[in-house]
Amino acid sequence: MEDSSPPLIRSAALAALLAALLALPLLGVRLVDSANGLSLSGRPELVAWAAGGVFCGRLIIDLFRRWIRDFSIRLPVPPPPPEWTRFGVGWALALFALVLPFLPFADRNLVDKATMVLIYIMLGWGLNIVVGLAGLLDLGFVAFYAVGAYSYALLSMTFGLSFWVCLPLAGLFAAAFGLALGFPVLRLRGDYLAIVTLGFGEIIRIVLQNWQDLTGGPIGISGIERPSLFGLSFKAVPPEGQTGFAEFFGLNYSADHRVIFLYFLILALALATNLFTLRIRRLPVGRAWEALREDEIACRSLGINPTTIKLSAFALGAMFAGFAGSFFATRQGFISPESFTFIESAMILAIVVLGGMGSQIGIVLAALLLVGLPEWFRDLQMYRMLAFGAAMVLIMLWKPSGLLSSRSPTIRLGGRA
């Protein structure tokens, strides 16, 4: 540790110097209004506090990283966990999700927050096809989410179609937009691909904001129809010709019935997304995604058409985003372009990266951390985002490849991975 101390201190001192240079024009001076007019007044104490804070923070982070590295070196390499444990954790999480609304501590607020977490889990599993399996960095994934939401809202309100009819149509519309995005980016990789997908997401948002005759513009679309269960309405006064859910089962009316129904609806959609992804990974198209992720040139040499593989990944990922968008629209009853900003794309991508690209269970854990905890501590106002950022920094220092990284191929020569 003595040999490594001077480099650590030198690195922290350089970071503190840079912080002081940046803080000098921002915090070091201020305008003072006096009888003689405006004048500049120095505040060196704030610059010193900024430099000192950065010095201490950088030193602590470097020491923490060094301790983690030395500690991991001393530990024996653990054997890989048996395959049944991975499936056991998944089944345990699925069972807990099924019984969550009926637990004694589960109130309406908790079920509603769990519904929001499941939306992001489904979005993360959809983006995992594009980023985690195919290795295509997509920063505009929220565009397909918006297409699904607006498709459902417009089809439902214009043609009077039910949720169960609009759901697959919204997924098809989103998949079509995924194909439309896939064609221009076939020759792009890495940062260039990310920039183009980011631009595509912003184009969709601006179109939704300015095409007022169709989308309502900044005002959005309100009064979106809620789904029913085999024709049973969850409204206090069912529409003419329909029977209420509580009346059909002989229950007292409660608004919690609709909240629990929406929870199980998104749970079914998320589980269907997970099962589809797990199944398609073992099919030839899934193995082609993994080959494309590892080396596109080698993928071409094996006779695999990267054009078809990229388009299939974009289309399928966009389809699941469209399903999630249609559910979001029917759950909220109101949508606007403000719900589909770049921050949403960044959040979904952070869930995939933090959970471990290619890991389905890792995405669940990351969604609980990035979406569930900030929602739970919303009462802390500004400090919750500070804790959110600090948690992300610590996790990426501790597990740079994600909580449960799974980049190993599904199939290997000579046997199953």
N, C-alpha and C positions, 0 to 999 in steps of 0.2 A: 504493500500500500504506500510505502514511502516513495518508491520510484514513480508511482503514478500520481502522487499529489501535485507536483509542479505543473504537469500538463492540465490537470483538472482546474487548478487555480488560474492558469493562464487562459483556458477556455472561458471560465466564468468572468475573468476580468475583461476579455474582449467583448463578451456579450453585454457586460455592464457599460463599457465604453460606447458601444453602439446604441444602447438604450438611452444613455445620457445625450448623445448627439441627436437622437430623435425627439427626446423630451425637451431639449433646449428651446426650439421654436414653438412647441406646443404648450409647455407648462412653465418654461423658464422666464417668459416675459408676459406682461399684460399691459393693457392700456389703462391709464389712470386719468380721470377727468378732474381737472383742477381749474382754478381761476385763470390760469395762463393758457388753458387749452389742454389738448390731449398730449400725454407724455408716456414714455415707456418706463415700466418699473420691473426690476428683476426679482425673480423668485428662485434663487439657487437652492433653497431647501427642498423644493419639490423635485428638482432635477436630481439632487442627491438621494432622495428617497426612492425615486424610480430606478436609478443606477444600483443602489444598494439592494433593492428588492429583486432586481433581475440577477444580480451577482449571487445572492443567497439561493434564489430559486434554481438557477442553472447548476450551482454547486451541489445542491441537494439532489437534483435529478441525475446528474452524472454519478454521484456516489451511490444512488439507488440502483442505477443501471449496472454499475460495477459490482455491487453486492449481489444483485440477481444473477449476474454472469458467474461470479465465483461460487455462489451457492449452487447453481445448476451444474457446474463442473464437478463439484464434490459429490453430488447425488448419483447413485447408480442409475443406469439407463433402465427405465421400467419396461417390462415386456408389453407388447401391444395388447389392449384389452380384448377379450373374446367378443365375437360378433354378437352373441346373444345380449351382452350388456347394452350395446348401442340400441338394439331394438327394444330392450326392456325399458330404457329411459324414455324412448318415444311412446311406447304404450302407456307408461305411467303418466306422462304429460297429457296424453289424449284422454285417459280415464279421469284425471283431475279436471280437465276442461269440461267433460260431460257432466260431472256432478257439481261443478262450481255454483250454478245458480241456486242449488238446493241446500247448500251448506248454511249453518246457522249464522255465520258472520257475513254472508253475501247479501248486501242490500242492493237497491236499484242503482246507486252510484257506482258500486263495484262492478256490477254486471255491464253497465254502460261503458266503463273504462276498459273492461276486458274485451268488449266488442271493438273498440277502437284499436286495441293492441292486435286483435286478430286481423283487422283490415291491413295493418302494416306487415303482419306475418305473411299474409297472402301476397301482398305486393313484393315482399322480400323474396318469397319463393319464386314468383314470376321473374323478377330481375335476376335471380340466381341462375336461371337458364341462360340468360344472355351473358352475364359477367362471370359467374362462377364456373359454368360448364363450358361455354363456348369461348370465354376469354375476350369478349367484346365490351369495352368500356362504354357504358351508356349513361350520359348525364341528362338525358331528356325523357326519362321513363315516365315522368308525371304526365307527359302529353297523352300517352295511351290511357292513363287513368282518367284524364279529363274527357277524352273521346268517349270512353265507356259511360261516364256520368251524363254527359250531354246527350248522347245517343238514347239512353234510357229515358231521360226527361222529355226529349222532343217526341220520341215515338209514343210514349205513354200519354202525353197531353194533347198531341195532334190527332192521333188515330185511336185513342182510347184503349190501347193494348195493355194487357196485364203484365205484372212483373215477370211471370214465368215465360211469357212470349218475348218480352224485351230483353231478358237476360242473355240468351244465346245470340240475339241480333247485335247487342252491344259488344259482345265478345268478337263477333265477326267483323264489325266495323273497326274495332281497335286492331284486329289482326291485319285488316287491309291497310291501315295506316302504318303498321309495322313493316309490311312489305314495301310500302311507298318510301319509308325511311331506309330500308335495307338496300334498295337499288343504288342510290347516290353514294353510299359509303362502302361499296364492295371492294374498292381498291385502297381504302384507308385503313390505317392501323394506329394503335396507341393514342397519343395526344391528339392527332388530327381527327381520329374517329370521335373522341370525346368532345372536341370543339363543335363538330358538325351536329352531333346528337343534342348538344346543349342549345345550339341555334334552332334546331327543329322544335325543341320544347318551348322556346320563347316565341317562335312563330305561331304555334298553336294557341298559346295564351293570348297573344296580341290579337289574333283573329277572333277568338272568343270575346275579347273585350271590345272590339270595334264593329263586329257584325251584329249590330243591335236588332235588326229586323228578325234575325233568326235566334240568336242566343240571349237577347235582352241586354247585352253589353255589361257594363259594370253593375247594373241592377241585378242581373242574374235571373234565374228561373225559380219561382216559388210555387207552392201548392202542388208539389209532385206527389203522385198517388203512392200510398203505402201498400206493401204486399199483403196478400191474404193467404190463409192456410186452407187449401181445397175449397175456396169460396166462403170461408168463415172470416168475418170481419173482426178487427180488433178495436173498432171505434165504439164509443159509448152508445151512440145511436147508429146502428148499421144502416147502410144505404138501402133503398127500396129494392126488394128482391133478394137480399142477402140476410144470412143469419149471423148473429154475434157469436164469437168464440165462447164467451162466458155463458151465454144463454144455451148454446148447444150442449155444453158439458155440465150444465146446472151449477155454475159457479157464480159468485158475486163478482160484478165487474171490477176490474183493477187495471190501471194503466201499466202495471208491471208485466201483465201478460204479453203486451206487444214488445216490451224491452227484452224479455226472455226469449220470445220467438225470434227476434232479430239476432240475438246472440247465437242461438242454435243454427240459424240460417247461415251466418258468416262462418260459423264453426264447420258446417258441412261443406261450404265452398272451399275453405282453407284446407280441410282434410282431403278433399278431392284433388286440389292442386298438388298437395304433397304426394299422394298416391300416384298421380299421373307422372310427376317428376321422377319419383323413385323407379317407376316402371320403365319410363322412356330412357333412363340412363343406361339400362342394360340392353336396350335395343340397338341395332346398327347406327341409327341416327344419333343416339346419345353417345356412343363410342366415337363417332365422327366429330361431335362437338368437342370431346376431350382431346382428340388428336389435333383439331384446329387450335385449341387453346395452347397446347404444348409447342407445336411447331407447324406453321402454315406451309412452309416449303416442303417439309417431310410429308405433310398431309396431301399435297399435290402429287408428290412422287408416288404415293400409294394408290393413285387413281381416284381419289376423293375430290369431288367438285366443291371447292370452297364457296362458290356462289350459292349453290343450293343449301349448303349447311348454314351459312350466315342468314339467309332469308328465312329458313325454318326456325332458327333460334329467335330472330326478331319477331316473327309472326306469333309463335307460341307464347313468348314472354309477354307480348302486347295483348294477346287474347286474355290471359289471366288478369292483366291490369284492367282490361275492359270489364271483366266480371266484377272485380273489386270496385271499380268506378260506378257501375250500375247499382251495386249494393249501397255505396256511400250516398248516392243520390236519393235512393228510396228511404234510407235511414234518416238523413237530414231533412228531407222534404224541401230543401232549398240548396241551390248551388250557384256559385259565381266564380269568375276567373281568379279571385283572390284565394280560392282554395287550392289552386294548382300552380303555385309559384315554383321557382327553382329550389327553394328551401325544402320542398317536399321531395324532389328528386335527390337532393343531397342527403336527406334523412334516410330514404330508402337505400341509397348506395352505402351509407354508413352502416346500416343494419347488416347488409350483405358482407361488407369488408370486415366489420368488427366481429360478426359471428363466425367468420371463416369461409372464404369463397368455396363453394361446393358442399358446404355442410348444411343440412336441413335443420337439425336440432340446434346448431349454433345460431341460426337466424332467429329461432324462437327465443333463445336466451338474450340475444342482442336486442330484439324488439322489446322484451320486458325491461331491459336496462334503459334503452334510449327513448322509449315511448311511455312505458308503464310508470317508471319512477318519476319522470318530470310531471306527468299528469297527477300522480299521487301527491307530490309535493308542490302543487300549483299555488298553495297558500303562501309559500315563501317568496312569491313574486320574482324579483330580479335574481335573487340568490340561487334559485333552482337551476338557472342556466349556467351560473358559475360552477355549481356542483356538477352539472352535466358535462361541461368542458373538462373539468379536472378529472372526472371519472374516465372520460375517453382517453386523456393523456396517460393516465396510470395504466389503463388496460393495454394500450398500444405499446407502452414501455415493457409491460410484463409479458404480453403475448402479441408480438408484432404481426404474426400471420393470422391473427383472429383467435377467438375463444376456442373454436373446434375446427381448425383448418382441415380440409379433406380434399387435397389435390391429387391423391393417388388415383390412377385409372381404375375404372370399374372392372375391366377385363385385362389380364396380362397374358403374354405368351406362356403357355405351360400350365395355366390354371386361373381360377378366379382370384381377383385381388382381395 
